């Protein structure tokens, strides 16, 4: 394995770690369930994908072939994490969890009133 690939793998792992830490801080510091959900689903997804990309690159450079399990994990996380974050936010909204007092726009409120009036 060349030094350039090792440096690339280290940088990718550090980026993935940084994104996961930022996501953790966001979950702890943000005011309501919607912004926390956004922090958890977006940055964690990207952090895990970058870390799995580094893992894929490591095993490709070490063995000379692409590991299908890692590739499947990347595809699975890429498809399921944003969808689950969206569904959790919708479930919270429709179960009555209020937005933070400084939220400026509620797009679902207008749609909900239209559906109820029909």
Secondary structure, 3 states (H helix, E strand, C coil): CCHHHHHHHHHHHHHHHHHHHHHHHHHHHCCCHHHHHHHHHHHHHHHHHHHHHHHHHHHHHHHCCCCHHHHHHHHHHHHHHHHHHHHHHHHHHHCCCCCCCCCCCCHHHHHHHHHHHC
